[in-house]
Amino acid sequence: MRAKLAALCASVLVSAGICSAQTTPATAQPDYSSVYCSGFVSDQRVPDATRLVSSEQSGVKIIYGRGDYVYINRGQDKGVRIGDRYSVVRPEADPLDVNWFKWQAKLLKAMGTHYVDAGQLRVVNVQPKISIAQVTLSCDYMQRGDIVVPYEERPEPAFKDAGVFDFFAPVSGKPVAMVVTSKDYSQSAGRGHAVYVNLGTAKGVKVGDYFRVFRYQGSLAELVAQTKGYQDRLYGFGSSPGRYNWNDLPREILGEGIVLNVSRNSATVLLTYSRSEIYAGDYVEVE
């Protein structure tokens, strides 16, 4: 009976034009803030001639957020017009400067400069040499000296079809790299977090690609204290009948993520699934 009533209701709604007989489900995509606020690492210097130089209430305000009016050092003399949109970025280094794993600093240097996505602006008033813009998107705080670049749309890749995560996925045979660091320089990450890996367009990576994250047992690359041979023997807690190296045992599949932004030697990856903490120093491969 319930099935017949449901079918009748659906028929009435279609005939009344309230819904279509055939509906296509919307394709799931990363949300706007994930795409435009995840930051990036690039070996190409971002042009920095245009800067955020001040704001209203400059005597008391040192950082700016959504809704604030800020001043940029370009005006009518540089062709700025009302309605122009800009993105605000800022080069940033890890303030702690402490390696989590052996090659972290070296790999990050090879990848390039880490830029924070601070947000977006829209010009509301143009004067001869200065323009006033309102902060329309706030990803992070903005401050004097931040770099202002013309707004460019970023690709919004679709998530792949949901399915059963393969905990024992075989080696893909495609390029392998590492999670070098993550947004805000956190050394651990999980689902919904952005991480930066040292693989980019030079190896064929593109926006929308998926990376699989994995870890080898027995690795001693971490700079935290580890006991040699902990994967098969640890005094007082039993041991295996033989000795095993890291490449003798199955790797541990930790999660996966989608590429949101890519440069020559790096990619910004949004983690879409994680079964446990993912750390800087874990490995990734293109799926």
PyMOL commands that set and color helices and strands:
alter all, ss='L'
color gray80, all
select helices_A, chain A and resi 2-15+32-37+76-78+104-111+183-185+201-203+246-248
alter helices_A, ss='H'
color red, helices_A
select strands_A, chain A and resi 40-42+52-55+69-72+85-91+113-126+131-138+147-150+176-182+188-189+194-197+210-215+252-262+267-274+278-279+283-286
alter strands_A, ss='S'
color yellow, strands_A
deselect
rebuild
show_as cartoon
